[in-house]
Amino acid sequence: MSKKPDTDVMVEVVEATIRILMDHGFTRDEALQLMLSQIAVQVSPEIMRLGVTLSENHHEDFAKAEWTGGDEAVQQKIGSVEYALGPL
């Protein structure tokens, strides 16, 4: 990677995309699956293996979170992400 990613911005972009897809009738899981399918065909197998490793190591961090969407969503600063995106 040519630049150290700003993890807060990355998480905010992903969450915004999820909210847009949910506004179009998809569930949170469906939105993530749609995004993953597009990413999977556009990145190299080596990067996908890194993604699988990150998922195996950090999925529980997100699985424990309570997610809201639609009318329940509240716009707020996400704050620093020190776990799942850290290895990037």
Secondary structure, DSSP 8 states (H G I E B T S, - for coil): --S---HHHHHHHHHHHHHHHHHTT--HHHHHHHHHHHHHHHS-HHHHHHHHHHHHHHHHHHHTS----GGG----------STTTT-
